[in-house]
Amino acid sequence: MTEQLTDSTARIADARPCTLGEGVFWHPQREQLFWFDILGRRLLSQQGDQPLEWSFDARVSAAGWVDDSVLLIASETALLTFNLATGARETVCALEADNPLTRSNDGRADPWGGFWIGTMGLNAEAQAGAIYRYYRGELRRLFASISISNALCFSPDRRYAYFADTARQQIWRQPLDERHGWPSGEPQPFIDGRVAGLNPDGAVVDSQGRLWNAQWGASRVACYDSEGRFLQAVAFPASQVSCPAFGGAGLSTLFATSARVGLKDDSLAAEPHAGKLFAVEVAAQGQAEHPVIL
């Protein structure tokens, strides 16, 4: 199939530029969007027309929701709870705290209440990262030797997890144990971006099992069916699109974060919206994000 880029009517959903936007997700109880600027060490949100922002002492990258007021947030050294009402922060467990050369990156809650989180080298060093799952009080390493962990998401039938190593330009599909959601068997290649020169970044699966993948450097989020076949791609006005999420009424708005990191002055002049948050209406419905069970 010839890959066609859909001309989107993507709008700027939030004009605050992030150095490295990531980890966007829609809180289903609060009906509120959250996302991160990893290198800016901040969590961003909106409440109506009011922009919200919280600063952290370390790089923060991904989150899941615990209840109406508490998030589980991944920092470069820990998983921690964060109370949106009070600002209180408590460490749940360490995350490669003994390794000063890595940080957290992509993460998402699974249908069993577990939280998957990937790490990577501060300078994307080869095979410096890993992918973990926090479940029922235990943080367990699932996959080692990952260079740039990304695309952690789950099929609506609970059969599969997906993950990417952006440096290897591939996404894998991992069968899951039906009872507790642990990996069952070996991961299988799902999407290979090497031929087309695509770099898979964050991803999300919609209610029909289609995977929507932000592709770093390609100004787009691409949609694939449940067998990994390309369906369409939605264009965004920034080359470094990093992470998608469904939110809004009916979970039919596709949001996407982007980044300015690494762009030189001439590139930034050509991409004045780099680092901003975008939104576009699509003919798809997302899954509600699963709660994290601590």
N, C-alpha and C positions, 0 to 999 in steps of 0.2 A: 504494500500500500504506500502510495506517495504521501508523505507527511504534509498536511496543509495547516498553515497557521491562521487561526480564526482572528479576524480583526475585532477586537473586543471594544466595548465601551467602558473600559476600566476607568474608575474615578479614583481620586486621592481620598482615601478614607481618614487619613491623619497625616498632616503635613510636617510633623516633627521628624527631621531626618535622623536615622539611626546609622551609626558606623557599621554595625553588623546586626540588622534586624533578624529575629529568629523566634521560634517557639510560639507562634500565634495559636490561640485556641479560644473557643466560645464556651463560657460557663453557662450550662443549660438552666440552672436554677436562678442565677442572677440576670440571665439574658444580657451578658456583658462580655466584651472582647478584651483579651489580655495578650500582650506580646512583650518581647525582650529586646533590648539593645545589649548584646553580650559584652562588647568591648566598652560600652558606656556604663556597664554595671548598673543597669536600671530596668525596672518593670514598668511598662506603660499600659494605660487603659483609657477608656472614655466612659463617661456617665452622662447620657444625653449629649449636649454640646460641650460639656466640661472635660478638658483633658486632665488625666490623672497620671501621677508618676511617683515611683518610690525608688530610692537609691540604696545600693548595697555596697559592702566593703570588698566583695569579691565578684568575679564574673558570674553572671547568672544566665541561664540559657533556655530552660524548659520548665513546665509545670503541669500538674493535674489538680483537680479540685477534690477536696475532702468533704466539705459541706458548704453551706451558704456563705460562710465568712473566712474559711481557712483553705489555703492552697498548699500543696506540696511542691516545693521549688528545688530544682537542681542547681547548685553552685559548683564552682571549680573544685571544692573540697568536701562537699556534704550534700545530703538531702535534708531539707529543713522545712518545717511548717511556718507559714506566714499568715498572720491574722490581718485581714484587710481592714477590719474595724479599728484595731488597736495598734497595729504595726508590730506586735510581738512576734519574735522569731525564736524557734527552738530547733536544735539539731536532732534529727531522727537517726541518722547514721552517717559515718564518714564515707566519702567517695574519693578514692585514690588520694587521700589527704597526705599520704607519705610520699607522693610523687609531685614535686613542684613544677614539673615540665608538662603536665596535662591539665585539661579543663573539661567540664561537661559540654555537651553539644545538644543533639536532638533527643527528645523524650516524649513519651505519651503513656497514658493509662490504658491497660488492657481490660477486656470484658470481665475478668475475674477480680478486679480491684487491685491488680499488681501494677507497678510502674516500671516501664522499661526506659533506661537511660544510657546513652552512649557517651564515650569520652574520646578525646583526640589530643595530639600534641599541640602545645601553644603555637608552634610554627608548622603545624600539619606534618610533623615528622613521620616517616614511613612506619606503619604498624605500631605506633606508640599508644594507640587507644584500644578500647574494648567496648562491649555492650553488656549491660547488667540488667537484672530484674530485681526490684524490691517487692517482696511478697510475704505477708504475714510475719513481719519483723525480721526478715532475712534478706540481705543483699547478696545475690549470687551472680558470679560472672558467667555469662552464657557463651560469648564469642570473644576470642582474643585476637591480637594482631590486626586490629582495624585501624586504618589511617585516618579517615574522616567519617565518623559514624553519622548516619542520616536515615531519613525515610522510615522511621519507626511508626508502624500503623497496623491495623488489624481488620480482617475481613468480617463482614456483618454476621456470617454464619459461625464465627468463632473457630474456624478450622485452621486459619493461617495468621502468622505474623509476617511482616515484611521489614527488611532492613537493607540499607545501602552502605557501600564504602565509596564515597564520591571519588576518591583517588583512583579506584579501580574501575570507575564508570559503570558499576553494575548494581542491580537490585536483586536480592534473593527472597524467596518465599520459604518460610519455615513452618512445617506442620506442627500443630500444637496438641497436647494432651487435652482431651475433652473435659476431664474432671477439674484440673487445677491450672491448666494453661501453660504448663512447662513445655519447652521444645521436645518434640517426639520425632526421632530420626534426624537425618541430615538436611540442611537447607539446600534448596534447589535454585539454580539460576532462573530468574524471572524476566528481567529486562536488561539487555546488554546495550549500553550506550556507546560502546567503543567504535562501532562502524560509522555512526553518524556524528561522532565527536561530542556526545552529550554528557553532561556532568550531573548526575542525579543528586539533588539536595533533599529538602524536606518533602514529605508526602502525606496524604490523607486518603482514606477509602470512603466512598460514598455509600448510601444505603443499598445500592444495587451491586456493590462489590467492585466498582470501577476505581482504579487507583489514579489519583491526581498528583503528579510529581513536578515540583519546582525544579527547573534545570538551570543551574548556575552558569551564567555567561550567555544564555540563549534568549533572554527576555520573555520567558514563557513558563506556563504551567501546562504540562501535557497530560492527557487522559488516556488510560489504557484499560481494556476490558479485563475480566477476571482470569484470562489466559495470557495476559501480557501483550495483547495485540493493540497497536496504536489506533486511537479513535479520532482524536482532535487535540489541538493545542490552543490555549488562550494567550493572547499577547498582552504584555504589560510594558509600561514606559520606563523600564530600567533593565539593564542587562543582568544584574546580579539578583535575580529573584530567588528567595531562599527558603520560604516555607508557606504552604497553603493551609487554609482551614475553612470549613463551612460554618456559617452563622447567620444571624438575622432571622427574620420571620420565615418559618418553614425550613430553616437551615438551607436556603437556596442561594445565599450570597457567598461567593468565593472570595475570601480575603487572602492577601499575599503580602508577606514582608519582603524587604529588599535591603541591599547593603551598598555602602560607599567605600568600604575598605579596599585599598589597593588601586583605586582609580586615580589617575593623575589629573592635573588641572584641565587638560584638553578634553579628557573623557567626561569629567564632571560638568564641563561647560556644555557638552553634547547631551548629557543626561541630568538635567537640573532636578529631576524628581528621584534620583537614586537615593536609597535609604528610607524612602517614605513607605507608608502602608497603603495598599491599594485594595479596591473592591470591585467586583463585577457580578452582575446577575447571570446565572447559568441555568441551563435546563437539566438540573440535577438536584438531588436532596442529600445532604450529608447525614452522617450518624451523629447522634448526641454523644458528647464525650463522656466516657465512663468515669465514675467516681473512684478515687483511690481509697482503699480500705487500709488504714494504718494498723 
